Amino acid sequence: MKIVMEQGRSKAQIDSNNKIMATFLIALCAFVFFAFVISFVKTKNPYLLEIQSKIAMFKQ
């Protein structure tokens, strides 16, 4: 028995919907990644503090 998932939609509509879902998932992954990077930078781990102090010494 074949399960039909198209629900009366044309192939172009299904392809368009799949592209929208894929774009949304990519955007969601990018948002989560950048949110993680920003939170990582805000925690000021020792490696970043060392770089920041070197930049401050270079500017003086």
C-alpha positions as CSV (number, residue, x, y, z in Angstrom):
1,M,0.0,0.0,0.0
2,K,1.5,3.3,-1.1
3,I,1.1,6.2,1.3
4,V,0.5,9.5,-0.6
5,M,2.0,12.5,1.1
6,E,1.2,15.0,-1.7
7,Q,-2.3,15.8,-0.5
8,G,-3.4,17.1,-3.9
9,R,-0.5,19.5,-4.4
10,S,1.5,19.8,-7.5
11,K,5.2,18.8,-7.7
12,A,6.2,22.4,-8.0
13,Q,4.3,23.2,-4.8
14,I,5.9,20.4,-3.0
15,D,9.4,21.3,-4.2
16,S,8.8,24.9,-3.2
17,N,7.7,23.9,0.3
18,N,10.7,21.6,0.6
19,K,13.0,24.5,-0.3
20,I,11.3,26.8,2.2
21,M,11.7,24.2,5.0
22,A,15.4,23.6,4.1
23,T,16.0,27.4,4.1
24,F,14.4,27.7,7.5
25,L,16.4,24.8,8.9
26,I,19.7,26.3,7.6
27,A,18.7,29.7,9.0
28,L,17.9,28.2,12.4
29,C,21.2,26.3,12.5
30,A,23.1,29.5,11.6
31,F,21.2,31.4,14.4
32,V,22.0,28.8,17.0
33,F,25.6,28.7,15.9
34,F,26.1,32.5,16.0
35,A,24.2,32.7,19.4
36,F,26.6,30.1,20.7
37,V,29.6,32.0,19.4
38,I,28.4,35.2,20.9
39,S,27.8,33.6,24.3
40,F,31.2,32.0,24.1
41,V,32.9,35.4,23.4
42,K,30.9,37.1,26.2
43,T,32.1,34.6,28.8
44,K,35.7,36.0,28.3
45,N,37.6,32.8,28.6
46,P,41.3,33.1,29.5
47,Y,42.4,32.7,25.8
48,L,40.3,35.7,24.7
49,L,41.4,37.7,27.7
50,E,45.1,37.1,26.7
51,I,44.4,38.2,23.2
52,Q,42.5,41.3,24.4
53,S,45.4,42.3,26.7
54,K,47.9,41.9,23.8
55,I,45.7,44.1,21.6
56,A,45.5,46.7,24.4
57,M,49.3,46.7,24.8
58,F,49.8,47.0,21.1
59,K,47.5,50.1,20.9
60,Q,49.5,51.9,23.6
